[in-house]
């Protein structure tokens, strides 16, 4: 899983360098949104109650005005417990009405020891994603969440992927 963290870092740096020229010409996606979608765990901790889970997600973005920073939140459900994951992200405009974002936060598992899409215990997390407004009020979003040391009785990290559609306001 350390490889995944390295890959996320490389992806961020590459995206930032490639989009530096584009970002100055485009405004990216503005505004805040709330959306729903699917969430899939891609890892397991190697013990019972550690299996990867498939479920749903409710995600949102609150754009902090006049900054490239957003406060985001996600609720992943459908496993044996629910994950609540607040994050702070840096938003990088890559095209008209489109951003990529990278950030950090924390995942809170409602019942530690029970399986979720993002491990089975509270953990620090990193996120990398993209969002695009496809009409005035409709946003498509997707991201990867990487939770560090996210399994009880295991030093395993967790990886999940989320995608969905949101209402922009």
N, C-alpha and C positions, 0 to 999 in steps of 0.2 A: 504494500500500500504506500510505502514511501515513494515508490515509482510514480504513483498517481499524483502525489503532492508535487513532485518534480514536474510532471507533465502539466499540471494546472499552472505552475509558475511559468514554465516555458510558454504555454498558450497565452497567458496574460501579457508577458513581455513582448512576444511576437505581435499580438493584436495591438498593443499600445504603439509599437514602432510602426507597423503597417498603417494604422489608422491615424497617425499623427497629422499627416497632410490632409486627410479627408475630414478629420474632426474640426479643423479650423474653418472649413467651407460649409459644413452642414451643422444643423442645430441638434440633430438626433431626435429622440422621442422626448417630448415634454409631458408633464402632468403626472398624475397619480392614478392608480387603478386597483381593482380587486378582481380576482379571477378564480376559476376552478379548473381542475385537470386531473391527470393521473400521476402517480408517484410509484416508482419501482425501485426496491432495494436491489443492489447488484452484488452484495457481499454477504457473508455469514461469518460468525465468530468461531465456528468449529465445535460448538456444543449444543445441547438441546436448548430450545427457545432462542436460537441465534440465526435461524434460517432467514434468508432474504424474503421480504414480503412485497406484495403488490397491493396497491390501494389508491386512495384519492388524495388530492391536495387542494387546499384553499390558500392562495398566495396573494399578497398585495404589495404595493409600492407607494410610499409617500415621498414624493420628490421635494427636497429642500430647495426652496426658491433661490435662484441666482447662484447656485453651486452645482458641482458635478456629483454631489453626494445624495444618496437616498437611504431612507430607513425602510427596510423590508421585513415582512413577516410571512411565515409559512406554517400551516398546520397540516401534517401528514397523518392520515387516518386509514383504517382498514386492516391494520395488523392486530396484534394482541394488546397493544397500547397505542397511544397517540403521541406524536412529537409536535412540540411547539418550538419554532426556530426563528427568533428575531436576529436580523443581521443589519450591518451597516455596509453599504456598497459605494464604490467609486464607479460612476457611469461614464462610458466612453462612446461618444457619438461616432457611428461608422457610415451612416447614410441618412438620407432624409427620413425622419420618423423611426429610426432604428438605433439602438444602443447595444453594446455589450457591457457587462458589468462584472466586477470582481469584488469580493468582500469577505468579511469575517463575522462570526457571531457565536451563538451557543445553541445547542439543541437540548431541550428539556423533554425527557420521556416521562409521561404521566405515571407509569408504574414501572420503575426500574426492574430489570430482570425479564420483562416481557418483550417479545419481538416486535420491531417496527421496521420501516423501510430504512431507517438510519441508526441501526444498532439497538442495544437494549439498556443503555444507561446514558445519563447526561454527559455531554461532551462538547468541547470547542469544535467549531466547524469553519470550513472555508467554502466559498461558493463562486461559481463562474457561470454566467448565463448570457442570454440574449433576449431582447424584446423588440417588438415592432408594431407600430400602429398601422393596421390595415384599412381602417376607415376612421372617421372622426372620433368614434367612441369605442372601437373594438381593437384590442391588443392581443397579439399572440406572444407567448413567452415560453421559455424553456431554460432549465439550468441543471447543473450538477452540484450536489452537496457532498462534501467530504468531511466526515466527523472523525476526529482523532481520538484513538483509544476508546472506542464507542461500545465495547462489549465487556460485560462482567466476566470475570474469571478468564479473561483473554486480553492480550495486548493488541488485538485486531482493530483496524480502522474500518469505518463503514463508508460506502459510496452509494448514493441514490441519484436517480434522474427524475426530473419533473417536467411536464409540459402541459400547457393549457391555453385557455382563452379568457380574456378579462374585459371588464367594462372600465373605460378611462373617463375620469371626471376632472 
